[in-house]
């Protein structure tokens, strides 16, 4: 987001405690002239380049290989509707700096919610203790990385008041109640987050980012003849408040009412091993959990992943191509750069069935002697970065959806998921399917609900025997958990057929 100094200070000044101290522009001889954006972010966090270099030098003073500073100022707002009224709203501000020091593959980390020079030097000294050989360090010449701009924002969330949001929340509630007399309860949630990020490292890299994030979610609960059903819908993007339109609200309202209504007629299939067709879009959760985590390089570097010795080997059919992409405009999982300052990109993990890359942060990239893939991510300045997915999906295959369904004599078509559990080491998984259909003689038959599918991720990947040309990226409210940290992600998949999974149902 490109802001001139005056506009930047107007927007950010109202959310930051205390007065702003604007450092002078550095135009003297021997100093690199910084861009207006760089100067604005330095002003936002009330730091100077001299302070950055002093703190980095303190972090490197005991002989570290590398150090970085991750400044964050995040504003979060959430509103909720229940019992027909918007009856809850809260805001939160996170502000501080994380200081990371690397020595080999070991990490020293400290953070401070106080960005005074004294506090940062103290934190840097703590993180520096990961190393133990004092050596001289001379700060590198500063060089900027200008973010590419993957987040289209017309109207920022800082400029959008709760009064602007309430009509859309209320409209969704009213739509759902009006659509079906069986609706007994509606919950609607709207949350927006704006993060200002400033990054600097011991290589002299200076960069910054303005990260918007919004989610809108609704839960419909229906009751019919003593039977209760519920369904959840949600959307999330990195975009401004122009996201909120009547068209979006009306579409989500219809979707959640229709899906909830269908659950009243849904049953369960007979249990056992059978062909499973994954519907396009949301079924990407299986790709993310059962396969994607096993591609994260820290698991492979530590020989915890079943793919640790599979690089360059065939792990799927020739038509299978799997990607992790951080560059999709407005996508929940996209980033202008990762939380280590590395540019994000489209990383091809599986190419024509061959494993071609892991997902790397700085540590794993150094270990494998490859370039980082832009997957070093952290929950906040209070956490260390690690290899994490962004938007993980399988590309289109050669078939049609109808062709895939027609090829199944006895199986299930799964469409919506609610949760799952995965063993990263062996790849064994269990997923809970909220909604789908039985497939009988090549046709979708009775709706099904609340079943488990059980299998092994690498084996399921190898058992994908058909893939359609209908790839859909699911823009749901997905948050990936790993080592106690949460990160916003997205996923997608075309319609695919797996030749054998265990399906839980009746007579199990």
C-alpha positions in Angstrom: 0.0 0.0 0.0 1.7 3.2 -1.1 1.1 6.1 1.2 2.7 9.5 1.2 3.9 10.7 4.6 1.0 12.9 5.4 -1.7 10.3 4.7 0.2 7.5 6.5 0.5 9.6 9.6 -3.1 10.5 9.5 -4.2 6.9 9.3 -1.8 5.4 11.7 -1.5 8.2 14.2 -5.0 7.7 15.6 -4.3 4.1 16.6 -0.8 4.5 18.2 -0.5 5.5 21.8 1.7 8.5 22.4 3.0 11.2 20.1 4.9 10.6 16.9 8.5 11.5 16.7 9.3 11.9 13.1 13.0 11.4 12.4 14.7 13.6 9.9 15.2 12.5 6.4 18.7 11.1 5.8 20.2 12.9 2.9 23.8 13.3 4.1 26.8 12.0 2.3 27.5 8.3 2.7 24.0 7.3 3.6 21.6 5.6 1.3 18.5 7.7 0.6 15.4 5.8 1.7 12.1 5.9 -0.1 9.2 7.8 1.4 7.5 4.5 2.3 10.6 3.3 4.2 10.8 6.6 6.0 7.1 6.4 6.8 7.4 3.0 8.4 10.4 4.0 10.4 8.4 6.9 11.7 5.4 4.7 12.4 7.5 2.6 14.7 9.6 5.6 16.0 12.9 4.1 15.1 15.9 5.3 13.0 18.3 3.5 10.8 21.0 4.1 13.5 18.8 2.4 16.1 18.2 -0.6 13.7 21.9 -1.0 13.2 22.7 -0.7 16.9 20.2 -3.4 17.8 21.3 -5.7 14.9 25.0 -5.2 16.1 23.9 -6.2 19.6 22.2 -9.3 18.3 25.3 -10.3 16.3 27.9 -9.5 19.0 28.5 -13.0 20.1 29.3 -14.5 16.7 25.9 -15.3 15.2 25.5 -16.1 11.6 22.4 -13.9 11.1 19.9 -11.7 12.9 16.6 -10.0 12.0 14.1 -7.6 13.5 10.4 -8.0 12.9 8.3 -5.0 13.9 4.5 -5.4 14.0 1.6 -3.1 14.7 -1.7 -5.0 14.3 -5.2 -3.7 14.8 -8.0 -6.3 15.1 -11.7 -5.7 15.3 -14.5 -8.3 15.6 -18.2 -7.9 15.7 -20.8 -10.6 16.4 -24.5 -11.1 16.1 -26.7 -13.4 18.1 -30.4 -13.5 18.9 -31.1 -11.0 16.2 -28.8 -8.3 17.4 -25.2 -7.2 17.1 -24.4 -7.7 20.7 -20.7 -8.1 20.9 -17.7 -6.2 19.6 -14.1 -5.9 20.6 -10.8 -4.5 19.4 -7.3 -5.4 20.1 -3.9 -3.9 19.4 -0.6 -5.8 19.2 2.6 -3.7 19.0 6.2 -4.8 19.4 9.3 -6.3 17.9 10.7 -9.8 17.6 14.5 -10.3 17.5 15.8 -13.5 16.1 19.4 -14.7 16.0 20.6 -17.8 14.1 23.7 -19.8 14.7 23.8 -22.8 12.4 20.3 -24.4 12.7 19.8 -23.0 16.3 17.6 -20.1 17.1 17.8 -17.5 19.8 14.6 -15.4 20.1 13.3 -12.6 22.3 10.6 -10.0 21.8 9.6 -6.7 23.4 6.4 -4.8 23.5 8.4 -1.7 24.2 10.3 -0.3 21.1 12.6 1.9 23.0 16.3 1.6 22.1 17.1 0.4 25.7 14.4 -2.4 25.5 15.4 -3.6 22.1 19.1 -3.8 23.1 18.1 -5.8 26.1 16.1 -8.2 24.0 18.8 -8.4 21.4 21.3 -9.3 24.1 19.0 -12.1 25.2 18.6 -13.6 21.7 22.4 -13.2 21.0 23.1 -15.8 23.7 22.5 -18.6 21.2 26.0 -17.9 20.0 29.1 -17.9 22.2 32.1 -16.6 20.1 32.4 -12.8 20.3 33.4 -11.3 17.0 33.3 -8.0 15.3 30.2 -7.1 13.2 29.9 -4.2 10.8 26.3 -3.3 9.7 25.7 -3.9 6.0 24.7 -1.2 3.6 20.9 -0.8 3.7 19.0 -2.0 0.6 15.3 -1.8 0.3 12.8 -4.4 -1.0 9.7 -2.8 -2.3 6.6 -5.1 -1.8 4.8 -6.1 -5.0 1.3 -5.3 -3.7 -0.8 -8.5 -3.7 -3.5 -7.0 -1.4 -5.9 -4.8 -3.4 -7.4 -2.2 -1.0 -9.8 0.6 -2.0 -11.1 1.5 1.4 -9.0 0.5 4.4 -10.6 -1.1 7.5 -9.2 1.8 9.6 -11.6 4.1 7.7 -14.5 1.7 8.2 -16.5 2.2 11.4 -18.7 -0.3 13.3 -21.7 1.6 12.0 -20.6 0.9 8.5 -20.4 -2.9 9.2 -23.6 -3.5 11.2 -26.1 -3.2 8.3 -24.3 -6.1 6.5 -24.2 -8.3 9.6 -27.9 -7.5 10.2 -28.8 -8.2 6.6 -27.3 -11.7 6.7 -29.3 -12.5 9.9 -32.5 -11.2 8.4 -32.0 -13.1 5.1 -31.5 -16.4 6.8 -34.5 -16.1 9.0 -36.7 -15.0 6.1 -35.5 -17.9 3.9 -36.9 -20.8 5.9 -39.4 -21.0 8.8 -37.3 -23.8 10.4 -34.5 -21.4 11.2 -34.2 -21.2 15.0 -30.9 -19.4 15.5 -28.3 -17.4 13.5 -24.8 -16.3 14.4 -22.9 -13.9 12.2 -19.3 -12.8 12.7 -17.2 -10.1 11.0 -13.6 -9.6 11.8 -11.0 -7.4 10.2 -7.3 -7.1 10.9 -4.7 -4.5 9.7 -1.0 -5.1 10.2 1.9 -2.8 9.7 5.1 -4.7 9.3 8.7 -3.4 9.3 11.6 -5.8 8.7 15.3 -5.4 8.9 18.1 -8.0 9.0 21.9 -8.3 9.4 22.3 -8.4 5.6 21.0 -4.8 5.4 17.6 -5.8 3.9 14.9 -3.3 4.8 11.3 -3.8 3.8 7.8 -3.1 5.0 4.2 -4.3 4.5 0.6 -3.3 5.0 -1.4 -6.4 5.5 -5.2 -6.3 5.5 -7.3 -9.4 6.4 -11.0 -9.9 6.8 -13.4 -12.7 7.5 -17.2 -12.9 7.4 -18.9 -16.0 8.7 -22.4 -17.2 9.4 -24.0 -20.2 11.3 -27.5 -21.3 10.6 -29.3 -23.6 13.0 -32.6 -25.2 12.0 -35.1 -27.3 13.9 -37.7 -29.6 12.3 -39.9 -32.0 14.2 -37.4 -32.1 17.1 -34.4 -32.7 14.8 -31.7 -30.0 14.8 -29.1 -29.3 12.1 -26.6 -26.6 11.5 -24.1 -25.4 8.9 -21.3 -22.9 8.7 -20.3 -20.7 5.8 -17.5 -18.1 5.6 -15.3 -16.0 3.3 -11.9 -14.5 4.0 -9.6 -12.3 1.9 -6.8 -9.8 2.1 -8.9 -6.9 0.8 -10.5 -3.7 2.1 -14.0 -3.0 3.2 -15.2 -2.8 -0.4 -15.6 -6.6 0.2 -18.9 -5.9 2.0 -21.7 -5.9 -0.6 -25.3 -6.9 -0.6 -24.5 -9.5 -3.3 -21.9 -11.2 -1.0 -24.3 -11.2 1.9 -27.2 -12.6 -0.1 -25.1 -15.3 -1.7 -23.7 -16.5 1.7 -27.2 -16.4 3.2 -28.7 -18.6 0.5 -25.7 -21.0 0.7 -26.0 -21.6 4.4 -29.8 -22.0 4.4 -29.7 -24.5 1.4 -26.9 -26.6 3.0 -28.5 -26.7 6.4 -31.8 -27.7 4.8 -30.2 -30.6 2.9 -28.8 -32.1 6.1 -32.3 -33.1 7.2 -32.5 -35.6 4.4 -28.9 -36.9 4.7 -28.0 -40.3 6.0 -24.8 -42.4 6.1 -23.3 -44.9 3.7 -22.3 -48.4 4.5 -18.9 -48.5 6.1 -15.8 -49.9 4.4 -13.1 -49.3 1.8 -14.4 -47.7 -1.4 -13.7 -45.1 -4.1 -13.9 -41.6 -2.8 -14.4 -38.5 -5.0 -13.3 -35.2 -3.5 -15.4 -32.2 -4.6 -13.6 -29.2 -6.0 -12.6 -26.4 -3.6 -13.1 -27.2 0.1 -11.8 -30.8 -0.3 -8.4 -29.1 -0.6 -8.3 -29.3 3.2 -7.3 -33.0 2.8 -4.5 -31.9 0.4 -3.4 -29.3 2.9 -3.4 -31.5 6.0 -2.7 -35.0 4.8 0.0 -34.0 2.3 0.9 -30.4 2.5 2.4 -30.5 6.0 4.6 -33.4 5.0 6.1 -31.1 2.4 7.2 -28.5 5.0 11.0 -28.6 5.1 11.5 -28.6 8.8 9.7 -32.0 9.1 11.9 -33.3 6.3 15.2 -31.8 7.6 14.5 -33.6 10.9 13.5 -36.8 9.0 10.0 -36.7 10.5 8.2 -36.6 7.2 7.5 -39.7 5.1 8.7 -37.6 2.1 12.2 -37.0 3.7 13.9 -39.3 1.2 11.6 -38.8 -1.7 12.9 -35.6 -3.4 13.0 -36.1 -7.2 11.1 -39.4 -6.9 7.6 -40.2 -8.4 5.0 -39.9 -5.7 1.8 -39.5 -7.8 0.4 -40.0 -11.3 1.8 -37.9 -14.2 -1.2 -35.5 -14.2 -0.8 -34.5 -10.6 0.8 -31.1 -10.1 0.7 -29.5 -6.6 1.5 -25.9 -5.9 1.9 -23.6 -2.9 1.3 -20.0 -4.0 1.7 -16.8 -2.0 1.0 -14.4 -4.9 -2.7 -14.7 -5.6 -4.1 -11.2 -5.3 -6.4 -10.7 -2.4 -6.2 -14.3 -1.2 -6.2 -15.1 2.5 -2.9 -17.0 2.2 -1.0 -14.5 0.1 1.9 -12.4 1.3 4.0 -9.7 -0.3 7.0 -11.2 1.5 7.2 -13.8 4.2 8.0 -13.1 7.8 11.7 -13.5 7.1 11.7 -10.8 4.4 11.9 -13.3 1.5 9.7 -12.6 -1.5 6.8 -15.0 -1.9 6.3 -16.9 -5.1 4.5 -19.8 -6.7 6.3 -22.9 -5.5 5.8 -26.1 -7.4 5.9 -29.0 -5.0 4.9 -31.9 -7.2 5.4 -31.6 -11.0 4.0 -34.3 -13.2 4.0 -36.7 -10.3 7.5 -36.0 -9.2 8.4 -34.3 -5.8 10.4 -31.2 -6.8 10.5 -29.0 -3.8 9.8 -28.6 -0.1 8.5 -25.5 1.6 11.5 -23.6 3.0 12.3 -21.0 5.5 15.8 -19.6 5.9 17.1 -22.4 8.1 15.9 -25.2 5.9 17.0 -23.4 2.7 20.5 -23.2 4.1 20.4 -26.8 5.1 19.4 -28.0 1.6 21.4 -25.3 -0.1 18.5 -23.9 -2.0 16.8 -20.5 -2.1 14.0 -19.8 0.4 10.6 -20.3 -1.1 8.9 -17.5 0.9 7.3 -19.9 3.4 8.9 -18.6 6.6 5.8 -17.5 8.6 5.0 -16.6 12.2 1.8 -15.9 14.1 3.1 -12.5 15.4 6.2 -10.7 16.6 6.0 -12.9 19.7 6.8 -16.0 17.7 9.6 -17.5 15.6 9.1 -18.1 11.9 8.9 -21.7 10.6 8.0 -23.3 7.2 4.3 -22.8 6.7 1.9 -23.2 3.8 0.2 -20.2 2.1 -2.3 -21.3 -0.6 -1.9 -24.9 -1.4 -3.7 -26.5 -4.3 -3.6 -29.1 -7.0 -3.8 -27.9 -10.6 -6.3 -29.0 -13.2 -6.3 -32.5 -14.5 -7.4 -34.0 -17.9 -10.9 -35.2 -17.0 -14.4 -33.7 -16.5 -16.2 -33.9 -13.2 -19.1 -35.8 -14.8 -16.7 -38.3 -16.2 -15.2 -38.9 -12.8 -18.5 -39.5 -11.1 -19.7 -41.7 -13.9 -16.7 -43.9 -13.4 -17.7 -44.8 -9.8 -20.0 -47.8 -9.3 -20.1 -47.7 -5.5 -18.5 -44.9 -3.6 -19.0 -41.5 -2.0 -18.6 -37.9 -3.1 -17.4 -35.6 -0.3 -18.0 -31.9 -0.4 -17.7 -30.2 3.0 -15.4 -30.9 5.9 -15.4 -29.7 9.5 -12.2 -31.1 11.1 -9.5 -33.7 10.9 -6.4 -35.2 12.5 -3.1 -36.1 10.8 0.0 -37.9 11.9 2.7 -36.0 10.0 5.4 -38.7 10.4 3.4 -41.6 8.9 0.8 -39.5 7.1 -2.2 -41.3 8.6 -5.3 -39.1 8.7 -8.9 -39.1 9.8 -11.3 -36.4 8.4 -14.8 -35.6 9.5 -17.1 -35.0 6.4 -20.0 -32.7 7.1 -21.8 -33.2 3.8 -21.6 -35.3 0.6 -23.4 -37.9 -1.5 -23.4 -41.6 -2.1 -22.4 -42.5 -5.6 -24.4 -45.4 -7.1 -23.8 -46.7 -10.6 -22.1 -43.5 -11.7 -24.7 -41.0 -10.3 -25.0 -38.9 -7.2 -27.7 -40.5 -5.0 -28.6 -39.9 -1.4 -27.0 -37.1 0.6 -24.7 -38.1 3.4 -23.5 -36.3 6.5 -21.2 -36.7 9.6 -19.0 -39.5 8.4 -15.2 -40.1 8.7 -12.8 -40.9 5.9 -9.6 -42.6 7.0 -6.4 -43.2 5.1 -2.7 -42.3 4.6 -1.7 -39.1 2.9 1.1 -40.3 0.7 -0.8 -43.4 -0.3 -3.9 -41.3 -1.0 -1.8 -39.0 -3.2 -0.5 -42.0 -5.1 -4.0 -43.3 -5.4 -5.4 -40.3 -7.1 -6.4 -41.9 -10.4 -8.5 -39.1 -12.0 -8.6 -35.3 -11.8 -11.0 -32.9 -13.4 -10.4 -29.5 -15.0 -12.5 -27.6 -12.5 -10.0 -26.3 -10.0 -11.6 -24.1 -7.3 -9.7 -22.1 -4.6 -11.7 -22.2 -1.4 -11.8 -18.7 0.2 -13.0 -19.9 3.5 -11.9 -18.9 7.0 -9.0 -21.3 7.2 -6.4 -21.0 10.0 -3.6 -23.5 10.1 -2.1 -24.6 13.4 1.5 -25.7 13.9 3.6 -25.8 17.0 1.1 -23.6 18.9 1.0 -21.0 16.2 -1.9 -20.1 13.9 -1.5 -18.7 10.4 -4.2 -17.7 7.8 -4.1 -20.0 4.8 -6.2 -21.0 1.8 -6.4 -24.2 -0.3 -8.0 -25.6 -3.4 -8.4 -28.7 -5.5 -10.2 -29.9 -8.7 -12.6 -32.8 -8.5 -10.4 -35.9 -8.0 -11.0 -39.6 -7.5 -9.0 -41.6 -5.0 -9.3 -45.3 -5.7 -9.5 -46.5 -2.1 -10.1 -44.9 1.3 -11.9 -46.2 4.4 -15.3 -44.6 4.9 -17.0 -44.7 8.3 -20.8 -45.2 8.2 -23.4 -47.7 9.3 -22.5 -51.2 10.2 -19.1 -50.0 11.1 
